[in-house]
């Protein structure tokens, strides 16, 4: 599974979405055949978007993870618990410092000095990753009601990671998400003239 660190390196920024790695990362993963997968939906044309390319790489990476799992897992037997295992596994490739409550820099978004706190995957990266894998599962023949990436346990885990990281790094994700709608300047209402015949004439 040496391909996973390379994939996550490009995607583990502070952003709320995983960036696309422009290096060639198709290795042997493209030959991986998953249960219920169809090659037609995963092969992209040269004009495919960056999102589609990233989604395909993420899907291949998850397939490689299932293949290397002990014991090996088939996609049909994959559950939300296995998705959580995958997300925790990815933490070892993370680059986001998550301070522990006893750290003097707990709650500081830009600590002034290094500390021994662990590096983790950024919440935004994991959230975007799950979104792509959830879509890829259904595109590769999976049933929406059996989608392990949409499991309640996965949603709760992402919420916990978000809350933990927002406290540890002093970042409010709620404020980031909410954008004020642009204020529209209402044109001044023209004064209405009295209807013809009712005008008062001042002599």
N, C-alpha and C positions, 0 to 999 in steps of 0.2 A: 504494500500500500504506500509505496514511496511517492506516488503521484499526489497524494492528498496534501502534504505540506506545501508543495508548489502551488496548488490550487488556492489554498487558504491564504498564502502569503499575499497574493494579489487582492484578496477580498477582505482582509481584516483591517480596514481603515476605521477611522472614527466616524465615517459617514453612516447614514442610515440605509445604505444599500451597498451591495458588494460590487466592486469595480471589476471590469472585465480584463482578464489577463490576455495580452495580445500575443504572447509567445505561443508556440505550438504545443498544445497539451492534449493531444489526441492519443498518444502512445498506443497501447494495446487495448485500452478500455473500450474503444469503439466496437471491438469484436465481441464484447460481452453481451450475451443474450440473456435477458431476464424473462421471467414467466409473464406471458401476456404482452410482451413488448412487440412493437411492429417497427421494422426498420424504416418504413416510409415516413413515419411521423417524427423520427429522430434525425434523419438525414436532412441537412439544411442546404438550401441553395446559396450561391455566393452572395446573394443580396439579402440574406437573412440578417435580422437585427442582432445587436450585441446581446440583448436579453435572451434571444433564442440560443445563441452560442453558449452563453453562460449556463443556461438551463440544461443544455445537453451535457456540458462538462460536469455539472453538479449531479445529474442523473447517472452518468457513467461512474462518477466517484462513489456514489452511494451503492451502486451495483457492485463495485469492487470491494466495498466494505462488507457487503453481505456475503460475497464470495469468500473473503478471507476470515469471516466470522468463525469462531469455534464454539459449537459445530456450525458448518456452513448453513446459511439461511436462504430459503427461497422467498421471493417477493410475496407470494401468496400467504406465507406464514409470518410475514413481518407485521408487527403491531406497534402501537404508540410507544411501548416500553423499549423496543429496539431502536426507534427513532431517537429517544432520549439517550440511549447508549451512544448512538452516533454523534449527537451534539456534544456530549461530555467528552467523547474521544477527540473531537475537533479542538477542544480547549487547549490541548497541548501545543497547538500551532498558533495560538492567539497572540496578539501583540497589544492588547488593551490592558493597561495596569488597573487592577481592581483592588483597592485598598481594603484591608480588614479593619473592623471597628477599633482595634487597639493601635492601629497605625496613626502617627501624629498627622499624617496628611489625609486622613479619612475625611471625605467631603470636599477636598480641594481638586478642582478640575485640572489645574496646572501646578503640581507640587514642585517646590524649588530645589529639591534634592532627591537622589535615588533612594529607594526603599526595597526591602525584600518581599514585598507583596507579590502575589502570583499574577501572571499574564493570562488573560482569558480572551475568548472570542467576544467581540463587541456585540451588544444586543441587536443593534441594527443589522449587522451582518447575518446573524442567525435568523432574525425575523425575515429578511429578504430571501435567505437560502430556503427556509421552510416554504415560503410562498412559491418559489420556483419548483421545488420538489413536489409540492402538492399538485401543481398544474401538470407537471411531467408525469406523475403517476396516472392521472386520468387520460392523458394523451397517449400513454402506452398501454391502454386497455384495462386499467384498473377501474373498479366501480366507485363512484363518489362516496357511497355509504360505507365502503370498506377502506377508505383512504387513511392510512396510518398517520400521515402528516397533518391531518385535520383532527386528530384525536384530542379529546378534552385535556388529557395529561400533557400533551405537547403545548397546547395554548397556555395552560397554567404554568408550565415550566418557563416559557418565554416571558410571561408576565413577572414571574419571580426574578428572572435574570435582569429584566428591565428595571424593576424596583431596586434590586440590590446594587446594580451599577449606577443608577441615578443617585442613590444615597452615598455610595463610596466615592464617586467622582464629583459630587455636587452639581449634577446636571439634571434639569427638569425636562424630561422628554415630552411631558404634556404641553409645555410652553413651546417647544420646538414644533410640535405637530399643528398647533392651532395658529392659523394665519388669519389676521384680520382682513376681511374683505375690503378692497379699495373703496374709500369713501367717494361716492358720486356727488359731484357738485350739482345741486339742483339749480336750474336757471331761474332767475327772478321771475315771479309771476307778473305779467303785465297788468296794469290797472285796467279794469274793465270800464269801457265807456258806456254811458247810458244809452239805451236803444234810441233810434231816431224818433223824433217827435216828442221825446220827453226831456229834451235838453232845456235847461233853464238859462234864459238869457238875462245877463246883467246889464242894465241900462246905465 
